[in-house]
């Protein structure tokens, strides 16, 4: 985790130990897969959802901790996803080819910046 650049918080002498970045990364990936983007909703999932309780060994970070983890480790999280993509490409699970669907509208989870038009595809 240190090689990827994750920052581990250092508490004051009177504070409790910080959360392991691996646990917070698991929570972030869980939120990504289940479309839970809000730090407050993820914090609520830690207390209510049995899957998340199992995943994090019953840790219950508050929303501020989750939010700060995202903010402080943005580059490291990006590196994790890039390494995962390289791993999948090495296993030939997917390639760098593009798929374009002509004129059809499909419901998808995607940011507006990632939506591609024909001209954007030609530029790439």
PAKOL-816803 format. One record per residue: z, x, y of N, C-alpha, C, O in turn. Coordinates in steps of 0.02 Angstrom, whole numbers, plus 50000, padded with zeros to 5 digits. Each point is the difference from the previous one (the first is absolute). Last residue first. Layout:
<rs>
Z,X,Y,Z,X,Y,Z,X,Y,Z,X,Y
...
</rs>
This chain:
<rs>
48481,49530,50512,50038,50040,49951,49953,50037,49956,50022,50037,49956
49892,49812,50203,50030,50057,50034,50038,50045,49952,50005,50061,50011
49902,49735,49912,49947,50049,50013,50028,50062,50034,49977,50056,49987
50167,49762,49978,49984,50032,49937,49947,50053,50009,50004,50054,49970
50052,49814,50215,50055,50045,49985,49988,50037,49934,50016,50059,49994
49830,49774,50069,49994,50059,50044,50056,50050,49987,49989,50061,50003
50015,49734,49881,49945,50041,49977,49993,50062,50043,49986,50055,49974
50256,49852,50022,49936,49967,50010,49946,50046,49975,50014,50058,49981
50265,49921,49962,49939,50037,50013,49940,49954,50009,49991,49952,49964
50299,50063,50053,49943,49957,49984,49936,50035,50021,49996,50026,50056
50225,50062,49987,49969,50020,49937,49942,49955,49979,49966,50015,49951
50171,49947,50245,49968,50066,50009,49964,50022,49937,49954,50041,50004
50178,49760,49998,49936,49991,50035,49963,50066,50009,49939,50001,49999
50225,49971,49791,50007,50005,50073,49931,49992,50032,49949,50016,49970
50126,49872,49792,49967,50058,50029,50011,49999,50076,49999,49947,50031
50014,49902,49732,50054,50029,50041,49972,50066,50027,49995,50049,49964
49860,49722,49966,50025,50065,49979,50057,50021,50046,50008,49973,50054
49791,49823,49877,50067,50010,50026,50027,50066,49973,49998,50012,49940
49740,49934,50105,50051,50003,49948,50067,50010,50032,50007,50041,50047
49716,49892,50008,50067,50009,50027,50049,49995,49942,49999,49953,49961
49725,50120,50065,50051,49959,49969,50068,50015,50031,50014,50057,50019
49769,50057,50029,50009,49935,50031,50054,49955,49970,50009,49944,50024
49927,50270,49840,49957,49975,50054,50018,49929,50020,49991,49953,49961
50146,50269,49943,49983,49933,49977,49965,49965,50058,50027,49996,50055
50032,50272,49858,49988,49954,50055,49978,49933,49970,49960,49998,49954
50167,50251,49976,49974,49936,49975,49993,49954,50060,50048,49989,50036
49967,50297,49915,50016,49940,50039,49969,49939,49967,49947,50004,49969
50144,50251,49931,49944,49956,50017,50024,49938,50038,50058,49980,49993
50067,50215,49905,49994,49993,50072,49941,49956,50020,49980,50000,50059
50166,49971,49707,49961,50053,50032,49996,49987,50075,50032,49954,50025
50142,49986,49744,49955,49976,50052,49966,50059,50032,50019,50058,49989
50102,49972,49815,50017,49930,50006,49959,49967,50056,49986,49940,49996
50029,50297,49904,49938,49960,50006,50015,49925,50000,49963,49960,49971
50190,50236,50035,49997,49960,49939,49939,49955,49997,49991,49962,49952
50046,50169,50240,50000,50047,49944,49997,49965,49933,49971,50027,49952
50056,49844,50242,49931,50025,49995,49994,50050,49944,49949,50002,49965
50265,49918,50083,49959,49947,49971,49927,50021,49993,49967,49984,49950
50182,50164,50159,50020,49992,49930,49956,49949,49965,49977,50011,49944
49999,50014,50287,49971,50058,49965,50016,49996,49925,49957,50014,49958
50142,49823,50179,49928,49990,49996,49966,50057,49963,49956,49988,49958
50272,50034,50088,49990,49948,49949,49925,49986,49991,49977,49992,49944
50086,50152,50229,50010,50033,49935,49989,49950,49943,49972,50018,49948
50023,49896,50269,49942,50044,49989,50005,50035,49933,49950,50005,49964
50233,49864,50105,49943,49958,49982,49937,50041,49989,49960,49983,49956
50232,50131,50117,50013,49972,49934,49940,49958,49978,49978,50005,49943
50021,50080,50276,49986,50052,49950,50010,49973,49929,49961,50016,49955
50100,49845,50224,49927,50006,49997,49980,50052,49948,49953,49989,49962
50273,49992,50086,49978,49941,49962,49924,50001,49993,49974,49983,49947
50121,50182,50188,50017,50012,49930,49978,49942,49956,49975,50010,49945
50003,49972,50290,49952,50048,49973,50013,50013,49926,49952,50006,49962
50200,49849,50152,49932,49972,50000,49950,50048,49968,49960,49979,49958
50295,50015,50080,49964,50030,49944,49928,49975,49995,49971,49998,49945
50197,49927,50219,50011,50073,49996,49958,50034,49947,49993,50061,50001
49999,49698,50033,49984,50033,50063,50004,50076,49993,49956,50036,50025
50109,49827,49792,49928,49994,50013,49980,50040,50061,49949,50034,50000
50279,49955,49954,49966,50039,49948,49925,49997,50010,49966,50051,49996
50169,49817,50143,50002,50070,50019,49966,50044,49948,49967,50049,50017
50055,49722,49934,49955,50009,50057,49998,50074,50021,49946,50026,50013
50207,49912,49821,49932,49993,49974,49949,50013,50056,49951,50036,49989
50275,49959,50072,49988,50058,49957,49928,49999,49973,49967,50052,50000
50107,49761,50122,49991,50058,50044,49985,50063,49960,49958,50041,50020
50097,49755,49869,49932,50000,50027,49987,50060,50044,49944,50025,50001
50237,50006,49807,49989,49948,50050,49931,50009,50031,49966,50050,49988
50109,50012,49752,49992,50027,50068,49989,49944,50050,49971,49949,49983
50125,50065,49767,49983,49949,50049,49994,50030,50070,50045,49992,50041
49956,50065,49666,50009,50024,50069,49979,49945,50048,49953,49963,49986
50038,50034,49764,50045,49959,50040,50018,50030,50068,50051,49983,50030
49780,50112,49822,50068,50008,49972,50053,49968,50044,50053,50028,50011
49702,49960,50017,50040,50044,50044,50071,50012,49974,50042,50027,50036
49800,49836,49843,49959,50056,50024,50042,50050,50039,49990,50060,49993
50107,49734,49936,49989,50046,49944,49964,50062,50024,50019,50056,49981
50008,49775,50175,50066,50026,49982,49994,50051,49944,50032,50052,50001
49778,49830,50058,50015,50052,50049,50068,50030,49986,50010,50061,50007
49924,49757,49860,49954,50056,49989,50016,50059,50046,50002,50057,49978
50114,49737,50049,50025,50039,49943,49955,50060,49986,50024,50053,49981
50021,49822,50258,49950,50005,49948,50023,50047,49945,50016,50058,50012
50117,49899,50190,49986,49937,49965,49955,50008,49938,50008,49963,49951
50064,50216,50207,50061,49963,49984,49988,49939,49955,50045,49978,49966
49778,50164,50115,50048,50045,49966,50063,49964,49979,50032,50019,49951
49803,49872,50182,49979,50005,49930,50049,50044,49961,50012,49987,49941
50015,49997,50292,50023,49939,49967,49982,50001,49925,50039,49979,49958
49883,50196,50176,50073,50006,49994,50028,49938,49964,50047,50006,49960
49726,49992,50093,50013,50047,49946,50075,50009,49989,50022,50004,49943
49910,49865,50238,49987,49965,49937,50011,50046,49940,50025,49978,49949
49996,50115,50266,50053,49951,49989,49990,49962,49934,50048,49987,49964
49786,50163,50109,50059,50037,49977,50058,49952,49986,50039,50011,49954
49698,49917,50028,50057,50001,50046,50059,50038,49969,50017,49991,49942
49775,49958,49941,49992,50053,50050,50063,50010,50042,50013,50055,50023
49891,49846,49734,50060,49992,50040,50001,50057,50049,50019,50056,49983
49822,49897,49828,49983,49978,50068,50062,49982,50040,50000,49951,50038
49980,50151,49736,50017,49929,50004,49992,49972,50070,50024,49945,50015
49926,50286,49935,49970,49962,49945,50012,49925,50006,49957,49960,49982
50146,50187,50175,49927,50004,50007,49966,49956,49947,49954,49963,50016
50280,50066,49975,49980,49956,50055,49925,49999,50010,49972,49948,50017
50114,50203,49826,50011,49932,49977,49977,49950,50054,49965,49952,49985
50036,50273,50074,49943,49984,49956,50007,49929,49972,49951,49965,49994
50228,50114,50135,49940,49994,50042,49940,49980,49958,49961,49956,50019
50239,50095,49869,50006,49936,50035,49938,49988,50043,49975,49944,50002
50042,50263,49891,49990,49947,49950,50002,49931,50033,49960,49957,49985
50094,50226,50149,49929,49998,49987,49983,49947,49948,49950,49965,50006
50275,50077,50041,49969,49964,50055,49925,49997,49992,49968,49951,50021
50153,50174,49821,50018,49929,49995,49967,49959,50055,49975,49945,49988
49999,50289,50015,49963,49971,49943,50015,49926,49992,49956,49960,49985
50159,50174,50178,49934,49978,50021,49960,49970,49942,49957,49957,50012
50311,50032,50001,49950,50046,49975,49931,49975,50021,49986,49940,49991
50234,50005,50156,49963,49977,49942,49949,50053,49980,49974,50037,50042
50257,50037,50082,49938,49964,50013,49967,49978,49935,50017,50024,49946
50255,50008,50087,49939,50038,49987,49938,49957,50011,50002,49939,49990
50214,50002,50155,49984,50000,49928,49935,50040,49990,49962,50009,50047
50207,50046,50164,49954,49950,49973,49991,50005,49925,50023,50048,49968
50105,50099,50187,50037,49940,49980,49956,49948,49967,50025,49950,49975
49886,50256,50109,50053,50018,49952,50037,49938,49975,50023,49999,49943
49729,49958,50134,50056,50034,50032,50054,50013,49947,49997,49972,49945
49752,50011,49964,50052,49959,50032,50052,50043,50036,50006,50060,49988
49726,49969,49951,50063,50036,49992,50054,49961,50038,49998,49995,50061
49744,49950,49817,50047,49993,50056,50065,50037,49984,50022,50003,49943
49725,50056,49974,50062,49970,49974,50051,49999,50057,50012,50051,50032
49706,49956,49950,50060,50020,50038,50060,49965,49969,50001,49939,49995
49743,50138,49905,50049,49947,50012,50062,50027,50033,50025,50054,49981
49762,50061,49942,50022,49995,50069,50049,49944,50015,50008,49981,50058
49881,50117,49734,49960,49950,50033,50021,49989,50073,49964,49969,50038
50157,50177,49819,49932,50027,50008,49956,49952,50038,49955,50021,50037
50264,49914,49898,50001,50044,50058,49931,50029,50014,49982,50011,50058
50052,49857,49752,50000,49958,50060,50000,50044,50063,49970,49982,50050
</rs>
